[in-house]
Amino acid sequence: MLDTLFKRYKSKRPHVYYYERELFKHKIYPVNLLQVGMDTTLQVWLKYLQNANIYCIDSFNNSQPANYSFLDEKRLFWSRCNPSDRKSVDKIMKEVWNKPRFDIIIDNTNNFENLKRYCIGKYYAEKKDEVICHSC
C-alpha cells in the first residue's frame, strides 16, 4: 500500500518498503511524526498514518511553501526553520509548536544531534542508500 501512495504523490524518497515495514504498526494510532525537509511525502504520511499529526521543518532554500498546495491539511504542521541551526530548531519547537515530542522523526539532512532530544520513539536518518534507525 505504501508503495502505491509513494507513486501517487510522486515521492522521491527512497526506502518505501523499509518504511512500510517500520511504520505499519503506527498506521491507526495517534502518533507525532516529524519530517525534515518539505516534499510530497508529507501527503503520503497523511494518508498512510490515518490518525497521526505530521510536522515538517524546512529552510525552503530550494522551494517555497506556496509551491505545496497541501500545506493547509488539518493534521499537518510546518514551519520555516534551518534544521542545522540548533537555536532555530529550539525556537520553533518551543514558541511555535509548544514543545512537541515525536514518536517518529525522518531526517535526510543529517541533523540527529539537533533533533534527537525531541524524539521519544524512532529516529530514521536517511543517508543515500540506507536508513539508519536510532531508538530514542
C-alpha positions as CSV (number, residue, x, y, z in Angstrom):
1,M,0.0,0.0,0.0
2,L,2.7,2.5,0.9
3,D,4.4,2.0,-2.5
4,T,1.1,3.0,-4.2
5,L,1.0,6.2,-2.2
6,F,4.6,7.0,-2.9
7,K,3.8,6.6,-6.6
8,R,0.5,8.5,-6.4
9,Y,2.1,11.5,-4.7
10,K,5.3,11.3,-6.8
11,S,7.5,11.0,-3.7
12,K,11.2,10.8,-4.5
13,R,12.2,9.5,-1.1
14,P,13.7,6.0,-1.3
15,H,13.2,3.1,1.0
16,V,9.5,2.7,0.6
17,Y,9.5,-0.9,1.7
18,Y,11.6,-0.2,4.7
19,Y,9.2,2.4,5.9
20,E,6.2,0.2,5.2
21,R,7.7,-2.4,7.5
22,E,8.7,0.1,10.2
23,L,5.5,2.3,10.2
24,F,2.8,-0.3,9.6
25,K,2.2,-0.7,13.4
26,H,1.6,3.1,13.7
27,K,-1.0,3.2,10.9
28,I,-4.1,3.7,13.0
29,Y,-2.6,5.2,16.2
30,P,-2.3,8.8,17.1
31,V,1.4,9.5,16.7
32,N,3.5,12.6,16.0
33,L,5.8,12.4,13.1
34,L,8.4,15.0,12.2
35,Q,9.8,15.0,8.7
36,V,12.9,17.2,8.0
37,G,12.5,18.6,4.5
38,M,9.4,19.6,2.6
39,D,8.3,17.3,-0.2
40,T,5.2,15.4,-1.4
41,T,5.9,12.5,1.0
42,L,4.0,14.6,3.6
43,Q,0.9,13.7,1.7
44,V,1.9,10.0,1.9
45,W,2.2,10.2,5.7
46,L,-1.2,11.9,6.0
47,K,-2.9,9.1,4.1
48,Y,-1.0,6.2,5.5
49,L,-0.8,7.2,9.1
50,Q,-4.5,7.9,9.5
51,N,-4.5,9.4,13.0
52,A,-1.0,11.0,13.1
53,N,-0.1,14.6,13.4
54,I,2.5,15.3,10.7
55,Y,5.1,18.0,11.4
56,C,7.7,19.4,8.9
57,I,10.6,21.8,9.2
58,D,12.4,23.1,6.2
59,S,14.7,26.0,5.3
60,F,12.8,26.4,2.0
61,N,16.0,27.3,0.2
62,N,15.1,25.1,-2.8
63,S,11.4,25.7,-2.9
64,Q,8.8,28.0,-1.3
65,P,5.8,27.0,0.7
66,A,3.4,28.4,-1.9
67,N,4.6,25.5,-4.2
68,Y,2.8,23.0,-1.9
69,S,-1.0,23.0,-2.1
70,F,-1.4,20.5,0.7
71,L,0.1,22.6,3.5
72,D,-3.4,23.6,4.8
73,E,-4.3,20.0,5.7
74,K,-5.8,19.7,9.2
75,R,-3.2,17.3,10.7
76,L,-0.2,18.9,9.0
77,F,2.0,21.5,10.8
78,W,5.0,23.1,9.2
79,S,7.5,25.8,9.8
80,R,10.4,27.5,8.1
81,C,13.5,26.6,10.0
82,N,17.1,25.8,9.4
83,P,17.4,22.2,10.8
84,S,21.2,22.7,11.0
85,D,20.8,25.6,13.4
86,R,20.0,24.3,16.9
87,K,18.7,27.7,18.1
88,S,16.3,27.9,15.2
89,V,15.1,24.4,15.8
90,D,14.6,25.1,19.5
91,K,12.7,28.3,18.8
92,I,10.2,26.5,16.5
93,M,9.8,23.6,18.9
94,K,9.2,25.9,21.9
95,E,7.5,29.0,20.6
96,V,5.5,27.7,17.6
97,W,4.7,24.1,18.5
98,N,4.7,24.2,22.3
99,K,7.4,21.6,22.9
100,P,6.1,18.5,21.0
101,R,7.6,15.1,21.3
102,F,7.8,12.9,18.2
103,D,7.2,9.2,18.0
104,I,8.9,9.2,14.6
105,I,11.5,11.5,13.0
106,I,12.5,11.1,9.4
107,D,15.6,13.1,8.6
108,N,17.6,13.3,5.3
109,T,19.7,16.3,6.4
110,N,21.9,14.6,9.0
111,N,20.8,16.7,12.0
112,F,20.5,13.9,14.6
113,E,22.3,16.0,17.2
114,N,19.9,18.9,16.9
115,L,16.7,16.9,16.8
116,K,17.2,13.7,18.9
117,R,16.0,15.3,22.2
118,Y,12.6,15.8,20.6
119,C,12.2,12.1,19.8
120,I,10.5,9.6,22.1
121,G,10.4,6.8,19.6
122,K,12.5,6.1,16.5
123,Y,14.7,8.4,14.6
124,Y,15.3,7.5,10.9
125,A,18.4,9.1,9.4
126,E,18.4,8.8,5.6
127,K,21.9,8.6,4.1
128,K,22.0,8.0,0.4
129,D,21.3,4.2,0.0
130,E,20.5,3.4,3.6
131,V,18.4,4.3,6.6
132,I,19.9,4.3,10.0
133,C,17.4,3.8,12.8
134,H,18.1,5.2,16.2
135,S,15.9,4.4,19.2
136,C,15.3,7.5,21.3
